[in-house]
Amino acid sequence: QVQVVESGGGLVQAGGSLRLSCTASGAIFSINVMGWYRQAPGKQRELVASITRDSNANYADSVKGRFTISRDNAKNTVSLEMNSLKPEDTGVYYCKVTQTEVERWGVIRTYDYWGQGTQVTVSS
C-alpha cells in the first residue's frame, strides 16, 4: 500500500501565506501525477493544482498567479505554496498521488492514493 500524509494547514488572515506539504511512502513503484484538491463545506471537491514527473504544472483559474506547486521525485513529496490567500480559499486540502503498478501476470494498472486532508482557514 501507499500512504499519503499532508501537513502545513492552519489559520491565516487574508493576504497571508501557507505552505502545504505531502509525502508518499510505502510500496512506491512509479508515481506519475501528484496534485492538490480542496473541498469547502457544501461544495464539491475541486482540483487546485497538479504536477507531472517532469514538473509540468496545471492550476485552477482561481489560484493562478497566487499558488505554486512543486515536487521532489527523489523524496516522493509535493508541496503547494499559497500566497495572497483569500477567504474563499478556505477548505480541506487533499493530496492525491497517482501510481502505476504491475499486478499479477504482468497486468499494469494506475491507482490513486489520497491523504486524509489538512484544514486551511483564511479569515477576513
C-alpha contacts under 8 A as a table, 3 or more apart, distances in Angstrom:
res1	aa1	res2	aa2	distance
1	Q	26	G	5.91
1	Q	27	A	5.35
2	V	24	A	6.60
2	V	25	S	5.63
2	V	26	G	4.72
2	V	27	A	5.36
2	V	28	I	6.57
2	V	113	Y	6.83
3	Q	24	A	5.57
3	Q	25	S	5.21
3	Q	26	G	5.98
3	Q	113	Y	7.38
3	Q	114	W	7.99
3	Q	115	G	7.38
4	V	22	C	6.82
4	V	23	T	5.77
4	V	24	A	4.59
4	V	25	S	6.63
4	V	95	C	7.25
4	V	96	K	7.69
4	V	97	V	7.51
4	V	113	Y	6.82
4	V	114	W	6.09
4	V	115	G	4.61
4	V	116	Q	7.72
5	V	22	C	5.52
5	V	23	T	5.48
5	V	24	A	6.67
5	V	95	C	7.68
5	V	115	G	5.21
5	V	116	Q	6.86
5	V	117	G	7.85
6	E	20	L	7.06
6	E	21	S	5.60
6	E	22	C	4.35
6	E	23	T	6.69
6	E	94	Y	7.31
6	E	95	C	6.59
6	E	115	G	6.32
6	E	116	Q	7.28
6	E	117	G	6.25
6	E	118	T	6.25
7	S	20	L	5.78
7	S	21	S	5.30
7	S	22	C	6.45
7	S	118	T	6.31
8	G	18	L	7.06
8	G	19	R	5.87
8	G	20	L	4.52
8	G	21	S	6.17
8	G	118	T	7.31
9	G	18	L	7.16
9	G	19	R	7.61
9	G	20	L	6.31
9	G	118	T	5.31
9	G	119	Q	5.23
9	G	120	V	4.99
10	G	18	L	7.80
10	G	119	Q	6.20
10	G	120	V	5.12
10	G	121	T	6.22
11	L	120	V	6.17
11	L	121	T	4.76
11	L	122	V	5.93
11	L	123	S	7.40
12	V	16	G	6.04
12	V	17	S	7.29
12	V	18	L	7.82
12	V	121	T	6.39
12	V	122	V	5.05
12	V	123	S	6.28
13	Q	16	G	5.59
13	Q	85	L	7.65
13	Q	122	V	5.34
13	Q	123	S	4.75
13	Q	124	S	6.13
14	A	84	S	6.94
14	A	85	L	5.32
14	A	86	K	5.04
14	A	87	P	6.31
14	A	122	V	5.76
14	A	123	S	5.75
14	A	124	S	5.43
15	G	83	N	7.05
15	G	84	S	4.14
15	G	85	L	4.86
15	G	86	K	6.43
16	G	83	N	6.23
16	G	84	S	5.51
16	G	85	L	5.52
17	S	81	E	7.58
17	S	82	M	5.41
17	S	83	N	4.45
17	S	84	S	6.23
17	S	85	L	6.18
18	L	81	E	6.24
18	L	82	M	5.21
18	L	83	N	6.75
19	R	79	S	6.98
19	R	80	L	5.67
19	R	81	E	4.50
19	R	82	M	5.93
20	L	79	S	5.48
20	L	80	L	5.02
20	L	81	E	6.46
20	L	82	M	7.90
21	S	77	T	7.16
21	S	78	V	6.01
21	S	79	S	4.41
21	S	80	L	6.52
22	C	77	T	5.47
22	C	78	V	5.26
22	C	79	S	6.13
22	C	95	C	6.41
23	T	75	K	7.80
23	T	76	N	5.99
23	T	77	T	4.51
23	T	78	V	6.74
24	A	28	I	7.81
24	A	76	N	5.57
24	A	77	T	6.33
24	A	97	V	7.47
25	S	28	I	6.44
25	S	76	N	7.40
28	I	31	I	7.13
28	I	99	Q	7.82
29	F	99	Q	7.14
29	F	100	T	7.09
29	F	101	E	6.53
30	S	99	Q	5.51
30	S	100	T	5.57
30	S	101	E	7.10
31	I	34	M	7.70
31	I	53	R	7.77
31	I	76	N	7.88
31	I	97	V	6.92
31	I	98	T	5.74
31	I	99	Q	4.25
31	I	100	T	6.49
32	N	52	T	6.25
32	N	53	R	5.93
32	N	97	V	7.48
32	N	98	T	5.43
32	N	99	Q	5.51
32	N	100	T	7.08
33	V	50	S	6.80
33	V	51	I	5.71
33	V	52	T	4.64
33	V	53	R	6.51
33	V	97	V	6.42
33	V	98	T	5.44
33	V	99	Q	7.70
34	M	50	S	5.69
34	M	51	I	5.53
34	M	52	T	6.60
34	M	78	V	6.87
34	M	95	C	7.46
34	M	96	K	5.78
34	M	97	V	4.71
34	M	98	T	6.22
35	G	47	L	7.64
35	G	48	V	7.59
35	G	49	A	5.61
35	G	50	S	3.92
35	G	51	I	6.13
35	G	78	V	7.67
35	G	95	C	5.83
35	G	96	K	5.25
35	G	97	V	6.68
36	W	47	L	6.33
36	W	48	V	5.50
36	W	49	A	5.36
36	W	50	S	6.26
36	W	80	L	7.60
36	W	93	Y	6.69
36	W	94	Y	5.63
36	W	95	C	4.72
36	W	96	K	6.24
37	Y	45	R	6.53
37	Y	46	E	5.41
37	Y	47	L	4.42
37	Y	48	V	5.04
37	Y	49	A	7.07
37	Y	93	Y	5.59
37	Y	94	Y	5.05
37	Y	95	C	6.40
37	Y	96	K	7.53
38	R	45	R	5.52
38	R	46	E	5.57
38	R	47	L	6.65
38	R	48	V	6.60
38	R	91	G	5.95
38	R	92	V	5.35
38	R	93	Y	4.23
38	R	94	Y	5.89
39	Q	43	K	6.30
39	Q	44	Q	6.01
39	Q	45	R	4.34
39	Q	46	E	6.40
39	Q	91	G	5.24
39	Q	92	V	5.31
39	Q	93	Y	6.63
40	A	43	K	5.36
40	A	44	Q	7.30
40	A	45	R	7.41
40	A	90	T	6.53
40	A	91	G	4.34
40	A	92	V	6.51
41	P	91	G	7.19
47	L	50	S	7.65
47	L	59	Y	7.92
47	L	60	A	6.69
48	V	59	Y	5.90
48	V	60	A	5.23
48	V	63	V	7.23
49	A	57	A	7.09
49	A	58	N	5.46
49	A	59	Y	4.39
49	A	60	A	6.24
49	A	69	I	6.64
50	S	57	A	5.68
50	S	58	N	5.28
50	S	59	Y	6.73
50	S	69	I	7.14
51	I	54	D	7.97
51	I	55	S	5.60
51	I	56	N	5.44
51	I	57	A	4.35
51	I	58	N	6.38
51	I	69	I	6.97
51	I	70	S	7.10
51	I	71	R	7.56
52	T	55	S	5.09
52	T	56	N	5.25
52	T	57	A	6.64
53	R	56	N	7.41
53	R	73	N	7.05
55	S	70	S	7.05
55	S	71	R	7.21
57	A	69	I	6.98
59	Y	63	V	6.63
59	Y	64	K	5.91
60	A	63	V	5.68
60	A	64	K	6.39
61	D	64	K	5.36
63	V	66	R	5.43
63	V	67	F	5.69
64	K	67	F	6.25
65	G	68	T	7.82
66	R	82	M	6.21
66	R	83	N	5.16
66	R	84	S	6.14
66	R	85	L	7.74
67	F	80	L	6.73
67	F	81	E	5.48
67	F	82	M	4.51
67	F	83	N	5.99
68	T	80	L	5.68
68	T	81	E	5.03
68	T	82	M	6.63
69	I	78	V	7.22
69	I	79	S	5.68
69	I	80	L	4.55
69	I	81	E	6.34
70	S	78	V	5.68
70	S	79	S	5.35
70	S	80	L	6.61
71	R	76	N	7.48
71	R	77	T	5.58
71	R	78	V	4.13
71	R	79	S	6.15
72	D	75	K	5.47
72	D	76	N	5.86
72	D	77	T	5.32
72	D	78	V	6.41
73	N	76	N	4.97
73	N	77	T	6.72
82	M	85	L	6.64
85	L	89	D	6.51
85	L	122	V	6.78
86	K	89	D	5.40
86	K	90	T	7.63
86	K	122	V	6.19
86	K	123	S	7.84
86	K	124	S	7.72
87	P	90	T	5.67
87	P	121	T	7.38
87	P	122	V	4.72
87	P	123	S	5.72
87	P	124	S	6.13
88	E	122	V	7.61
89	D	120	V	7.66
89	D	121	T	7.54
89	D	122	V	6.75
90	T	119	Q	7.90
90	T	120	V	5.41
90	T	121	T	4.65
90	T	122	V	5.49
91	G	119	Q	6.03
91	G	120	V	5.47
91	G	121	T	6.48
92	V	117	G	5.84
92	V	118	T	5.44
92	V	119	Q	4.43
92	V	120	V	5.99
93	Y	117	G	5.24
93	Y	118	T	5.29
93	Y	119	Q	6.22
93	Y	120	V	6.94
94	Y	114	W	6.90
94	Y	115	G	5.85
94	Y	116	Q	6.65
94	Y	117	G	4.37
94	Y	118	T	6.64
95	C	114	W	5.85
95	C	115	G	5.36
95	C	117	G	6.93
96	K	112	D	6.60
96	K	113	Y	5.59
96	K	114	W	4.64
96	K	115	G	6.57
97	V	112	D	5.70
97	V	113	Y	5.08
97	V	114	W	6.49
98	T	110	T	6.80
98	T	111	Y	5.62
98	T	112	D	4.53
98	T	113	Y	6.28
99	Q	110	T	5.55
99	Q	111	Y	5.36
99	Q	112	D	6.56
99	Q	113	Y	7.95
100	T	108	I	6.91
100	T	109	R	5.74
100	T	110	T	4.36
100	T	111	Y	6.40
101	E	108	I	5.72
101	E	109	R	5.48
101	E	110	T	6.15
101	E	111	Y	7.46
102	V	106	G	5.77
102	V	107	V	5.60
102	V	108	I	4.55
102	V	109	R	6.50
103	E	106	G	5.70
103	E	107	V	5.02
103	E	108	I	6.07
103	E	109	R	7.33
104	R	107	V	6.03
